Amino acid sequence: MSGSDQEKYGGSFEHTSDVAAHDQPSPIDDAPHFDKHRENKLIRKIDFRLLPILGALYSIALIDRVNISNARVAGMGEDLQLNIGNRYTVALVVFFPPYFLFELPSNIVLRRVGSANWLSFIAFSWGCTMLGQGFVKSYEALAVCRTILGLFEAGFFPGCVYLICCWYVRYEVQKRLAFFYILSVLVGGFSNILAYGLMQMEGVGGQRGWQWIFIIEGLMTVVVAIIAWFIIVDFPDKAEKKGLLSHEEAAFIVRRIELDRNDAIPDPLTWAKFFHHLGDWKLWTFALMFMSTTMPAYAFAYFTPVIVQGMGYTAGIANLLSAPPVVTAVFSALGFAWIGDKYHVRAPIIAAQAVIVIVGLMITAYHSSDGVRYFGIFLGIAGCQGNIPAILAYQSNNIRMQSKRSVGSALQIGFGAIGGIIASTAFTQKEAPYYRSGLWATAALQFFVLGSVACTSWYFWKKNKQVDAGTLEKPIEGQEGFKYTL
């Protein structure tokens, strides 16, 4: 390996045999070398083939997950009597237990049956569920549909994160995760406008406007899922077989990932590895941080229309006004992601955005002017949505081996489901439309993010200093030369 390659891809690694997949000649030995122009062209090719379709599908997933808030203000609340007790809260919460439980099994299936087959199948399945949700006649039937929706959506987000992180080197990944995720958030933000339009179909075909929200958006999911089967690409080691890359291009991609972190070749996930990976405290810390930033993301998605409606606007206008803060969050998140990748930093980006969330929450909770409170929603959504790809990248940069990525992404995003449960229960009906207790619970989790970032940064800095001094007892992540990203 040349010194320039070592510097370019992040470290001077010696190829060890820490997993069975590496007990063979290194895949970089006979791999081709591309000049910068050809490398950039290849990465753009992968970007265009991988990210837009995943972003499109996940945008529909977000729409299908949170359109219950649009349907509620469009008449579903009255028709299904969701204002009785905690019915609306229960309808939100039942989505998350299956969403949490089936993420890791889904990642295991993903690797075995192929990303296109599995991701398109589960998207088609939740689309059919959403379509059926448009015909429910009772609160109980709605709760059943929401439970099934959580089951099928469980594997999509962790599967996408796992797939994307396997294609790129460490300091390319936050921009890609941000683009994939923020594209979906942007489209999801316009779902409020779409919902407003579908509400105008009130009475068409004998259906209420809120029913058309579920029916049309369910049909959209089914159509895009079918198209996705023809487009979604597989993991780098399978790309040549699927016809995405030539033999030379596939070998080059594997080579650059090996130079970056030496885990391009998959290592089988066994029970022994599974429990070993779960013993790493870092995975649990990353998961709790992710839970803490998805909580406000869900809270704003579920309750922004209600908060805005409480400012004196009609249901339709409240849905329309829920979209602009999401658009602003797109530019903020992409800007922070660009800075993070350019300067090879993660923790300062996360801390800055957590502070933005706290400021936004306090403004929304306590300012006397409705206009200023609405501005607080802009800040809150920008900070929490930007921190989702930032925290995903923080974990991705600081672990190795595909088996660990599979476990880590499932655990991390599974804890995101817990964030959804907290959001659903902390914002209680009796406190609508101000939800001050819920906003404070959200702020408390942002302080937890700040504390976690401070602790992990100190630990990572200490370990990196030991690597530089040559005094570390064991290599970081089992790889000589590997250093943590702060």
C-alpha positions as CSV (number, residue, x, y, z in Angstrom):
1,M,0.0,0.0,0.0
2,S,1.4,3.4,-0.9
3,G,1.8,6.2,1.6
4,S,-0.5,8.4,-0.4
5,D,-3.2,5.8,-0.3
6,Q,-2.8,5.5,3.4
7,E,-3.3,9.2,3.9
8,K,-6.1,9.4,1.5
9,Y,-8.3,6.7,3.0
10,G,-7.7,7.4,6.6
11,G,-4.9,5.3,8.1
12,S,-1.9,3.0,7.7
13,F,-3.6,-0.3,8.3
14,E,-2.0,-3.6,8.4
15,H,-4.3,-6.3,7.2
16,T,-5.0,-8.6,10.1
17,S,-7.1,-11.8,10.3
18,D,-9.5,-10.6,12.9
19,V,-12.4,-12.3,11.0
20,A,-12.5,-15.3,8.9
21,A,-13.2,-13.3,5.7
22,H,-9.7,-11.8,6.0
23,D,-7.8,-15.1,6.3
24,Q,-7.1,-14.9,2.6
25,P,-5.0,-12.8,0.3
26,S,-5.9,-9.1,0.7
27,P,-8.4,-7.9,-1.9
28,I,-6.3,-4.8,-2.5
29,D,-3.3,-6.7,-3.7
30,D,-4.3,-7.0,-7.3
31,A,-7.0,-4.3,-7.4
32,P,-6.7,-1.5,-10.0
33,H,-5.7,2.0,-9.3
34,F,-8.0,4.8,-10.7
35,D,-7.0,8.4,-11.1
36,K,-8.9,11.1,-9.2
37,H,-11.2,11.9,-12.2
38,R,-12.1,8.3,-12.8
39,E,-12.7,7.7,-9.1
40,N,-15.0,10.7,-8.7
41,K,-16.9,9.6,-11.8
42,L,-17.4,6.1,-10.4
43,I,-18.5,7.5,-7.0
44,R,-21.1,9.7,-8.7
45,K,-22.4,6.7,-10.6
46,I,-22.9,4.9,-7.3
47,D,-24.5,8.0,-5.8
48,F,-27.1,8.4,-8.5
49,R,-27.9,4.7,-8.6
50,L,-28.0,4.1,-4.8
51,L,-29.2,7.2,-3.0
52,P,-32.3,8.6,-4.9
53,I,-34.3,5.4,-4.9
54,L,-33.6,4.7,-1.3
55,G,-34.5,8.3,-0.4
56,A,-37.7,8.1,-2.4
57,L,-38.8,4.9,-0.7
58,Y,-37.9,6.2,2.8
59,S,-39.7,9.4,2.1
60,I,-42.8,7.4,1.5
61,A,-42.1,5.4,4.6
62,L,-42.0,8.6,6.6
63,I,-45.2,9.9,5.0
64,D,-47.0,6.6,5.7
65,R,-45.7,6.6,9.3
66,V,-46.7,10.1,10.3
67,N,-49.7,10.9,8.0
68,I,-51.9,9.8,10.9
69,S,-51.5,13.3,12.3
70,N,-52.8,14.8,9.0
71,A,-55.7,12.3,9.0
72,R,-56.5,13.2,12.6
73,V,-57.1,16.9,11.9
74,A,-58.9,16.0,8.7
75,G,-61.7,14.2,10.6
76,M,-60.4,10.8,11.5
77,G,-60.2,11.9,15.2
78,E,-64.0,12.4,15.3
79,D,-65.0,9.5,13.1
80,L,-62.9,6.9,15.1
81,Q,-63.4,8.8,18.4
82,L,-59.7,9.1,19.0
83,N,-60.3,11.9,21.6
84,I,-61.6,9.3,24.1
85,G,-58.9,8.7,26.7
86,N,-55.5,8.0,25.2
87,R,-56.7,6.4,22.0
88,Y,-54.6,8.6,19.8
89,T,-51.5,7.9,21.9
90,V,-52.1,4.2,21.8
91,A,-52.5,4.3,18.0
92,L,-49.1,6.0,17.7
93,V,-47.4,3.7,20.2
94,V,-48.4,0.3,18.8
95,F,-46.3,1.1,15.7
96,F,-43.0,1.0,17.6
97,P,-42.7,-2.4,19.5
98,P,-42.7,-4.5,16.2
99,Y,-40.6,-1.7,14.6
100,F,-38.0,-2.2,17.4
101,L,-38.1,-6.0,17.5
102,F,-37.8,-6.9,13.8
103,E,-34.9,-4.6,12.8
104,L,-32.0,-6.9,13.5
105,P,-33.7,-10.0,12.0
106,S,-34.5,-7.9,8.9
107,N,-30.8,-6.9,8.5
108,I,-29.8,-10.6,8.6
109,V,-32.4,-11.4,5.9
110,L,-31.3,-8.4,3.8
111,R,-27.7,-9.7,3.5
112,R,-28.9,-13.2,2.6
113,V,-31.7,-12.5,0.0
114,G,-30.3,-9.3,-1.5
115,S,-31.1,-5.7,-0.9
116,A,-33.4,-5.2,-3.9
117,N,-35.5,-8.3,-3.1
118,W,-35.9,-7.5,0.5
119,L,-36.3,-3.7,0.6
120,S,-38.8,-3.7,-2.3
121,F,-40.8,-6.5,-0.7
122,I,-41.2,-4.9,2.7
123,A,-42.1,-1.5,1.0
124,F,-44.8,-3.2,-1.1
125,S,-46.1,-4.9,2.1
126,W,-46.4,-1.7,4.1
127,G,-48.0,0.0,1.1
128,C,-50.7,-2.6,1.1
129,T,-51.2,-2.1,4.8
130,M,-51.5,1.7,4.4
131,L,-54.0,1.2,1.6
132,G,-56.1,-1.0,3.9
133,Q,-55.9,1.6,6.7
134,G,-58.0,3.9,4.5
135,F,-61.0,1.6,5.0
136,V,-60.9,1.1,8.8
137,K,-64.1,1.7,10.6
138,S,-62.9,1.6,14.2
139,Y,-60.1,2.6,16.5
140,E,-59.3,-1.0,17.1
141,A,-58.8,-1.7,13.4
142,L,-56.6,1.4,13.1
143,A,-54.4,0.1,15.9
144,V,-54.0,-3.3,14.2
145,C,-53.0,-1.6,10.9
146,R,-50.5,0.6,12.7
147,T,-48.9,-2.5,14.4
148,I,-48.6,-4.3,11.0
149,L,-47.1,-1.1,9.5
150,G,-44.4,-1.1,12.2
151,L,-43.6,-4.7,11.4
152,F,-43.0,-4.1,7.7
153,E,-41.3,-0.8,8.1
154,A,-38.9,-2.1,10.7
155,G,-36.2,-3.3,8.3
156,F,-36.1,-0.5,5.8
157,F,-34.2,2.3,7.5
158,P,-31.5,0.1,9.2
159,G,-31.2,-1.8,6.0
160,C,-30.6,1.4,4.0
161,V,-28.1,2.7,6.6
162,Y,-26.2,-0.6,6.6
163,L,-26.1,-0.7,2.8
164,I,-25.0,2.9,2.3
165,C,-22.2,2.6,5.0
166,C,-20.8,-0.4,3.2
167,W,-20.3,1.5,-0.1
168,Y,-18.4,4.6,1.1
169,V,-15.3,5.5,3.1
170,R,-15.6,7.1,6.5
171,Y,-15.5,10.7,5.5
172,E,-17.9,10.4,2.6
173,V,-20.6,8.8,4.6
174,Q,-22.3,11.7,6.5
175,K,-23.1,13.6,3.3
176,R,-24.6,10.5,1.7
177,L,-26.6,9.6,4.8
178,A,-27.7,13.2,5.1
179,F,-28.8,13.3,1.4
180,F,-30.6,10.0,1.6
181,Y,-32.4,10.9,4.9
182,I,-33.0,14.6,4.2
183,L,-34.4,13.9,0.8
184,S,-36.9,11.7,2.5
185,V,-37.6,14.4,5.1
186,L,-38.1,17.0,2.4
187,V,-40.6,14.9,0.5
188,G,-42.2,13.9,3.8
189,G,-42.5,17.6,4.7
190,F,-44.5,18.2,1.6
191,S,-46.8,15.4,2.7
192,N,-48.6,18.0,4.7
193,I,-49.4,19.8,1.4
194,L,-50.3,16.6,-0.2
195,A,-52.6,15.7,2.7
196,Y,-54.2,19.1,2.4
197,G,-55.0,18.4,-1.3
198,L,-56.3,14.9,-0.5
199,M,-58.6,16.4,2.1
200,Q,-60.3,18.2,-0.7
201,M,-61.5,14.8,-2.0
202,E,-64.0,14.7,0.9
203,G,-67.0,12.7,-0.2
204,V,-65.5,11.4,-3.5
205,G,-66.5,7.8,-3.9
206,G,-68.3,7.9,-0.6
207,Q,-65.0,8.2,1.3
208,R,-64.0,10.9,3.8
209,G,-61.0,13.1,3.0
210,W,-58.9,11.4,5.7
211,Q,-59.5,8.0,4.1
212,W,-58.2,9.3,0.8
213,I,-55.0,10.4,2.5
214,F,-54.3,6.7,3.4
215,I,-55.6,5.2,0.1
216,I,-53.7,7.5,-2.3
217,E,-50.5,7.4,-0.3
218,G,-50.7,3.6,0.1
219,L,-51.1,3.3,-3.7
220,M,-48.0,5.5,-4.2
221,T,-46.0,3.2,-1.9
222,V,-47.0,0.1,-3.8
223,V,-46.1,1.6,-7.2
224,V,-42.7,3.0,-6.1
225,A,-41.9,-0.4,-4.4
226,I,-42.4,-2.2,-7.6
227,I,-40.2,0.3,-9.5
228,A,-37.5,0.0,-6.8
229,W,-37.0,-3.7,-7.3
230,F,-35.5,-2.9,-10.7
231,I,-33.2,-0.1,-9.4
232,I,-31.9,-0.9,-5.9
233,V,-28.3,-2.1,-5.9
234,D,-26.7,-4.7,-3.7
235,F,-23.6,-4.7,-1.5
236,P,-20.2,-3.9,-3.1
237,D,-19.0,-7.5,-3.1
238,K,-22.2,-8.5,-5.1
239,A,-22.3,-5.4,-7.4
240,E,-20.4,-7.1,-10.3
241,K,-22.7,-10.1,-10.3
242,K,-25.7,-7.7,-10.4
243,G,-24.3,-5.8,-13.4
244,L,-24.0,-2.5,-11.6
245,L,-20.2,-2.3,-11.9
246,S,-17.6,-3.8,-14.2
247,H,-15.1,-6.3,-12.6
248,E,-12.4,-3.5,-12.5
249,E,-14.8,-1.0,-10.9
250,A,-16.0,-3.5,-8.3
251,A,-12.4,-4.4,-7.4
252,F,-11.5,-0.7,-7.0
253,I,-14.5,-0.1,-4.7
254,V,-13.5,-3.0,-2.5
255,R,-9.9,-1.8,-2.5
256,R,-10.8,1.8,-1.3
257,I,-13.0,0.4,1.5
258,E,-10.2,-2.0,2.6
259,L,-7.7,0.9,2.7
260,D,-10.1,2.9,4.7
261,R,-11.2,0.4,7.4
262,N,-10.4,-3.1,6.1
263,D,-14.0,-4.5,6.2
264,A,-15.2,-4.5,2.6
265,I,-15.4,-8.3,2.7
266,P,-18.4,-9.5,4.7
267,D,-17.8,-11.6,7.8
268,P,-20.7,-13.9,8.8
269,L,-22.8,-12.8,11.7
270,T,-22.8,-15.7,14.2
271,W,-24.4,-15.8,17.7
272,A,-21.0,-15.5,19.3
273,K,-20.3,-12.3,17.3
274,F,-23.8,-11.0,17.9
275,F,-23.4,-11.1,21.7
276,H,-19.8,-9.9,21.5
277,H,-20.9,-6.9,19.5
278,L,-23.7,-6.2,22.0
279,G,-21.0,-6.1,24.7
280,D,-19.5,-3.0,23.3
281,W,-20.7,0.0,25.3
282,K,-20.2,2.3,22.4
283,L,-23.1,0.7,20.4
284,W,-25.4,1.3,23.3
285,T,-24.3,4.9,23.7
286,F,-24.8,5.6,20.0
287,A,-28.2,4.0,20.2
288,L,-29.3,6.2,23.2
289,M,-28.0,9.3,21.4
290,F,-30.1,8.3,18.3
291,M,-33.1,7.7,20.5
292,S,-32.7,11.2,21.9
293,T,-32.7,12.9,18.5
294,T,-35.4,10.8,16.9
295,M,-37.7,11.7,19.8
296,P,-38.0,15.3,18.8
297,A,-38.2,14.3,15.1
298,Y,-41.2,12.2,15.8
299,A,-42.7,14.7,18.2
300,F,-42.6,17.5,15.6
301,A,-43.9,15.2,12.9
302,Y,-46.9,14.1,15.0
303,F,-47.7,17.3,16.8
304,T,-46.7,20.3,14.7
305,P,-50.1,20.4,13.0
306,V,-51.8,20.4,16.4
307,I,-49.5,23.1,17.8
308,V,-50.0,25.3,14.7
309,Q,-53.7,24.7,14.7
310,G,-53.7,25.9,18.4
311,M,-52.4,29.2,17.1
312,G,-55.8,29.8,15.6
313,Y,-55.4,28.3,12.1
314,T,-57.8,25.9,10.4
315,A,-56.8,22.3,10.0
316,G,-55.9,22.7,6.3
317,I,-53.7,25.8,6.9
318,A,-52.1,24.1,9.9
319,N,-51.0,21.2,7.6
320,L,-49.7,23.7,5.0
321,L,-47.7,25.6,7.7
322,S,-46.1,22.4,8.9
323,A,-44.1,22.1,5.6
324,P,-41.8,25.2,5.6
325,P,-39.8,24.2,8.7
326,V,-39.0,20.9,7.1
327,V,-37.7,22.6,4.0
328,T,-35.4,24.8,6.1
329,A,-34.1,21.7,7.9
330,V,-32.9,20.3,4.6
331,F,-30.5,23.1,4.0
332,S,-29.3,23.2,7.6
333,A,-28.7,19.4,7.7
334,L,-26.8,19.3,4.4
335,G,-24.7,22.2,5.4
336,F,-23.7,20.6,8.7
337,A,-23.0,17.3,6.9
338,W,-20.7,19.0,4.4
339,I,-18.8,20.6,7.2
340,G,-18.5,17.3,9.1
341,D,-17.1,15.4,6.2
342,K,-14.8,18.2,5.0
343,Y,-13.2,18.7,8.4
344,H,-13.5,15.0,9.5
345,V,-15.5,15.9,12.7
346,R,-18.6,14.5,14.1
347,A,-19.0,15.4,17.8
348,P,-19.0,19.3,17.4
349,I,-21.6,19.0,14.7
350,I,-23.9,16.9,16.9
351,A,-23.4,19.2,19.9
352,A,-24.2,22.4,17.9
353,Q,-27.4,20.9,16.5
354,A,-28.5,19.7,19.9
355,V,-28.2,23.2,21.2
356,I,-30.3,24.5,18.3
357,V,-33.0,22.0,19.2
358,I,-33.0,23.2,22.9
359,V,-33.3,26.8,21.9
360,G,-36.1,26.0,19.5
361,L,-38.0,24.0,22.1
362,M,-37.9,26.8,24.7
363,I,-39.1,29.4,22.2
364,T,-42.0,27.2,21.1
365,A,-42.9,26.4,24.7
366,Y,-42.8,29.9,26.3
367,H,-42.7,32.8,23.9
368,S,-45.9,34.9,24.0
369,S,-45.9,35.6,20.2
370,D,-47.4,32.9,18.0
371,G,-45.1,34.0,15.1
372,V,-42.0,33.6,17.3
373,R,-43.2,30.2,18.6
374,Y,-43.6,29.1,15.0
375,F,-40.0,30.2,14.4
376,G,-39.0,28.0,17.3
377,I,-40.4,25.0,15.4
378,F,-38.0,25.9,12.5
379,L,-35.1,25.6,14.9
380,G,-36.3,22.5,16.6
381,I,-36.9,20.6,13.4
382,A,-33.6,21.8,11.8
383,G,-31.5,20.6,14.8
384,C,-33.1,17.2,15.3
385,Q,-33.4,16.3,11.7
386,G,-29.7,17.3,11.0
387,N,-28.6,15.2,14.0
388,I,-30.1,12.0,12.7
389,P,-27.5,11.5,9.9
390,A,-24.8,13.1,12.1
391,I,-25.3,10.5,14.9
392,L,-25.6,7.6,12.3
393,A,-22.2,8.8,10.8
394,Y,-20.7,9.1,14.3
395,Q,-21.3,5.4,14.9
396,S,-20.4,4.3,11.3
397,N,-17.0,6.1,11.5
398,N,-16.1,4.5,14.9
399,I,-16.8,0.8,14.3
400,R,-15.5,-1.9,11.9
401,M,-16.7,-5.2,10.3
402,Q,-19.9,-5.7,8.5
403,S,-21.3,-8.0,11.1
404,K,-20.9,-5.2,13.7
405,R,-22.5,-2.7,11.2
406,S,-25.5,-5.0,10.9
407,V,-25.9,-5.3,14.7
408,G,-25.1,-1.6,15.3
409,S,-27.4,-0.1,12.7
410,A,-30.3,-2.3,13.9
411,L,-29.7,-1.5,17.5
412,Q,-29.2,2.2,16.9
413,I,-32.3,2.6,14.7
414,G,-34.3,0.2,17.0
415,F,-33.7,2.7,19.8
416,G,-35.1,5.3,17.4
417,A,-38.3,3.5,17.8
418,I,-38.1,4.0,21.6
419,G,-37.7,7.7,20.8
420,G,-41.0,7.4,18.9
421,I,-42.7,5.8,21.9
422,I,-41.4,8.6,24.2
423,A,-42.6,11.2,21.8
424,S,-46.1,9.6,21.5
425,T,-46.5,9.4,25.3
426,A,-44.8,12.6,26.5
427,F,-47.1,14.8,24.4
428,T,-50.4,14.2,26.1
429,Q,-53.8,15.2,24.9
430,K,-54.7,17.2,28.0
431,E,-51.7,19.5,27.3
432,A,-52.6,20.3,23.7
433,P,-51.8,22.5,21.9
434,Y,-48.8,23.8,24.1
435,Y,-47.4,20.4,25.2
436,R,-45.0,22.0,27.7
437,S,-44.2,18.8,29.5
438,G,-43.5,17.1,26.2
439,L,-41.2,19.9,25.1
440,W,-39.3,19.8,28.3
441,A,-38.9,16.0,28.0
442,T,-37.5,16.6,24.6
443,A,-35.1,19.2,25.8
444,A,-33.9,16.8,28.6
445,L,-32.9,14.3,25.9
446,Q,-30.9,16.9,24.1
447,F,-28.9,17.6,27.3
448,F,-28.3,13.8,27.4
449,V,-26.9,14.0,23.8
450,L,-24.6,16.8,24.8
451,G,-23.3,14.8,27.8
452,S,-22.8,11.7,25.7
453,V,-20.9,13.5,23.0
454,A,-18.6,15.1,25.7
455,C,-17.9,11.7,27.3
456,T,-17.3,9.8,24.1
457,S,-15.2,12.6,22.7
458,W,-13.0,12.5,25.8
459,Y,-12.7,8.7,25.6
460,F,-11.9,8.7,21.8
461,W,-9.4,11.4,22.2
462,K,-7.6,9.5,25.0
463,K,-7.5,6.3,22.9
464,N,-6.2,8.1,19.8
465,K,-3.4,9.6,21.9
466,Q,-2.4,6.1,22.9
467,V,-2.4,5.0,19.3
468,D,-0.1,7.9,18.4
469,A,2.2,7.1,21.4
470,G,2.1,3.3,20.6
471,T,1.0,2.5,24.2
472,L,-2.5,1.0,23.4
473,E,-2.8,-2.6,24.7
474,K,-5.2,-3.7,21.9
475,P,-5.8,-2.1,18.5
476,I,-8.9,0.0,18.3
477,E,-11.7,-2.1,16.7
478,G,-9.2,-4.9,16.3
479,Q,-7.3,-3.0,13.5
480,E,-3.8,-1.7,13.7
481,G,-3.7,2.0,12.8
482,F,-7.5,2.6,13.3
483,K,-8.3,5.8,15.1
484,Y,-11.6,7.2,16.3
485,T,-13.4,10.1,14.7
486,L,-14.1,12.9,17.1
